[in-house]
């Protein structure tokens, strides 16, 4: 997956901050913010591990579940032409729009 680094089993999205001339990582799927900065990938891994430990230790101390829970539901807004085209594609595939969208998102997210 592009721009994603895994540190100790947790995924973080990585971007570049030109103002600081550093890479920035931010863990996803957590109940709070845990970000980190470094000049290179080795530094990102090192700083990410430190940031993650601080976050997880704070969760234990506060009695908070560190992982965000997902309901499996979200609202997707499309322009009417895209909505119609997606419906036609789904029906042509013999699927409901929900089944087709879930499958399409699953495939894109695991690439």
C-alpha positions in Angstrom: 0.0 0.0 0.0 1.4 3.4 -0.9 2.6 5.8 1.8 1.8 3.3 4.6 4.4 2.0 7.1 3.7 -0.7 9.6 5.4 -0.4 13.0 4.8 -3.1 15.6 1.7 -4.2 13.8 0.1 -0.8 13.6 -0.2 1.1 10.3 0.7 4.7 9.8 0.2 7.0 6.8 3.3 8.8 5.8 3.5 12.2 4.0 6.3 14.7 3.4 6.2 18.1 5.0 8.2 20.5 2.8 8.1 23.3 5.4 10.0 21.1 7.9 11.8 19.1 5.2 10.8 16.0 7.1 8.5 13.0 6.7 5.5 12.8 9.0 3.8 9.6 10.1 0.4 9.3 11.7 -1.0 6.1 13.1 -4.5 5.2 11.9 -7.2 3.2 13.6 -6.4 4.5 17.0 -8.7 6.3 19.4 -6.4 9.3 19.5 -3.6 11.1 17.7 -0.1 9.5 17.5 2.2 11.2 15.0 5.9 11.3 14.5 8.5 13.1 12.3 11.9 12.0 10.8 14.3 12.8 8.0 14.4 9.2 6.7 12.7 5.8 6.9 15.0 4.5 9.6 14.2 7.6 11.7 10.5 7.1 10.9 10.5 3.6 12.3 12.4 4.6 15.4 10.3 7.7 16.1 7.1 5.8 15.2 7.9 3.1 17.8 8.5 5.8 20.4 5.3 7.6 19.6 3.3 4.4 19.6 4.7 3.3 23.0 3.9 6.7 24.5 0.3 6.5 23.1 -0.3 2.9 24.2 1.2 3.5 27.7 -1.1 6.6 28.1 -4.1 4.4 27.1 -3.2 1.8 29.8 -2.7 4.5 32.4 -6.1 6.1 31.5 -7.9 2.8 31.0 -8.8 3.7 27.4 -9.1 1.2 24.6 -6.4 2.2 22.1 -8.1 0.8 19.0 -10.9 2.7 17.2 -13.9 0.6 16.4 -15.6 0.7 13.1 -19.3 0.0 12.5 -18.9 -1.1 8.9 -21.3 1.7 7.7 -20.5 5.0 6.1 -22.2 7.5 3.8 -20.9 8.0 0.4 -21.9 11.0 -1.7 -21.6 10.9 -5.4 -22.7 13.1 -8.2 -25.8 11.7 -9.9 -24.1 10.5 -13.1 -21.5 8.5 -11.1 -24.3 7.1 -8.9 -26.1 6.0 -12.0 -23.0 4.5 -13.7 -22.1 2.6 -10.5 -25.6 1.2 -10.3 -25.5 0.0 -13.9 -22.0 -1.5 -13.3 -23.3 -3.3 -10.2 -26.4 -4.7 -11.9 -24.4 -5.8 -14.9 -22.2 -7.7 -12.5 -25.3 -9.3 -10.9 -24.8 -7.5 -7.6 -26.5 -4.9 -5.5 -24.8 -1.5 -5.5 -23.7 -2.1 -1.9 -22.1 -5.5 -2.7 -20.4 -4.0 -5.8 -19.1 -0.9 -3.9 -17.9 -3.1 -0.9 -16.0 -5.4 -3.3 -14.5 -2.5 -5.3 -13.4 -0.8 -2.1 -12.0 -4.0 -0.7 -10.0 -4.7 -3.8 -8.6 -1.1 -4.0 -7.8 -1.1 -0.3 -5.8 -4.3 -0.4 -3.7 -3.3 -3.5 
